[in-house]
Amino acid sequence: MFSNNIELIDWTVRIRSKTKVLKFNKKIFKSFKKISVKIDEIFYNKKNKSASCKILVKLNSKSIKVIDLLYFDKNKKIIKILAYLQ
């Protein structure tokens, strides 16, 4: 789903490239025994090929609310993720 030159920006990191983003995600999944994600709302903007999601992430027993902005390229691959902690 990721473009080769994806960029991920959140409240802790700013990284670019599919390899680095996958490595970052893998590290998160190894850090927590239990991870769950509940999507509360999704908004899609067809004109600029983007979507936003309001989600609740549970990492073990800790819950965090996050807003993700996702941008897609012409091949429907994710080119950019902006994640904001609520």
Secondary structure, DSSP 4 states (H G I P E B T S, - for coil): -EEEEEEEE-SS-EEESHHHHHHHHHHHHHH-S-EEEEEEEEEEETTTTEEEEEEEEEETTEEEEEEEEEEE-TTS-EEEEEEEE-
